[in-house]
Amino acid sequence: MAVEATTETYDSLVAEGNVLADFWGPQCVPCLALMPAVEKLEERAGGELNVVKVNASENRRLCLDQRVLALPTFILYRDGEEVERLTGNPSAADVKSAVGKLLKGGA
């Protein structure tokens, strides 16, 4: 199940394993449209993927620190290291493909 991150918790939440950080906003229609697809990806990964949600409206400092300039933005991490970033308006297929590469050790 996805975990909500804050500036204080973000680094520890992305530090271990395969992580998809989802930067979203409550007024961002593409963000809201992608949420069900992201939730399914986490379910299908069977514990191999952790999803960390960041409400950009409530965590502006974190967005600046992570250089998130557009929503939605997805940052994929392996053991705390950023391996890929999707920003602007990625499709559900784009996110699924990036997660697939992450889980296979690519990206």
ChimeraX attribute file (.defattr): number of C-alpha atoms within 10 A of each C-alpha:
attribute: neighborCount
match mode: 1-to-1
recipient: residues
	/A:1	11
	/A:2	16
	/A:3	13
	/A:4	15
	/A:5	22
	/A:6	19
	/A:7	14
	/A:8	10
	/A:9	10
	/A:10	17
	/A:11	12
	/A:12	10
	/A:13	20
	/A:14	24
	/A:15	14
	/A:16	14
	/A:17	17
	/A:18	23
	/A:19	27
	/A:20	28
	/A:21	24
	/A:22	26
	/A:23	24
	/A:24	23
	/A:25	18
	/A:26	11
	/A:27	9
	/A:28	11
	/A:29	12
	/A:30	16
	/A:31	19
	/A:32	14
	/A:33	12
	/A:34	18
	/A:35	15
	/A:36	11
	/A:37	16
	/A:38	19
	/A:39	13
	/A:40	11
	/A:41	20
	/A:42	19
	/A:43	16
	/A:44	11
	/A:45	13
	/A:46	9
	/A:47	11
	/A:48	13
	/A:49	23
	/A:50	24
	/A:51	24
	/A:52	21
	/A:53	19
	/A:54	24
	/A:55	17
	/A:56	23
	/A:57	13
	/A:58	13
	/A:59	15
	/A:60	15
	/A:61	13
	/A:62	19
	/A:63	19
	/A:64	11
	/A:65	9
	/A:66	10
	/A:67	10
	/A:68	19
	/A:69	12
	/A:70	14
	/A:71	20
	/A:72	22
	/A:73	23
	/A:74	25
	/A:75	22
	/A:76	27
	/A:77	24
	/A:78	21
	/A:79	14
	/A:80	16
	/A:81	15
	/A:82	14
	/A:83	17
	/A:84	17
	/A:85	16
	/A:86	17
	/A:87	14
	/A:88	13
	/A:89	14
	/A:90	16
	/A:91	14
	/A:92	16
	/A:93	10
	/A:94	12
	/A:95	21
	/A:96	15
	/A:97	13
	/A:98	22
	/A:99	25
	/A:100	15
	/A:101	14
	/A:102	21
	/A:103	17
	/A:104	9
	/A:105	11
	/A:106	12
	/A:107	17
